[in-house]
Amino acid sequence: MHYKHEVEAYWHNKYQIQHFQIQHFHSDNGNEYDGQLFQNYLMDNNIKYKPSPPYKQSMNGVAEWKMHTTNCMAGSILAKINVSSKQHLWAEAVTTSVYLRNRLPT
């Protein structure tokens, strides 16, 4: 995505590919999801939009921490493999770390 008006089309395509119902959408209130098309898309699909309060970075702490953990896990996965170019495997490492993170007990 390069422009804010592309958000609705991106989410529509991604939502159609995935076979699960999104119930809540949280964002950091960065205005990229404030467009009327995207808001209408959320309402049409019964998705509750929950932006964080403006200027409250502490409210994003859990998301930031999970992102940091995911990136660290992906880096650790890539550090253990013997491949000359690891850059093309970053997406797979992140996907694997998210998969593992969702199955950890804590």
URPE-V637252 format. One line per field, one symbol per residue. ss: DSSP state (a for helix, b for strand, c for the rest). A space follows every 10 residues. Layout:
ss: ???
This chain:
ss: cccaaaaaaa aaaaaaaccc cccbbbbccc cccccaaaaa aaaacccbbb bcccccaaaa aaaaaaaaaa aaaaaaaaaa ccccccaaaa aaaaaaaaaa aaaccc
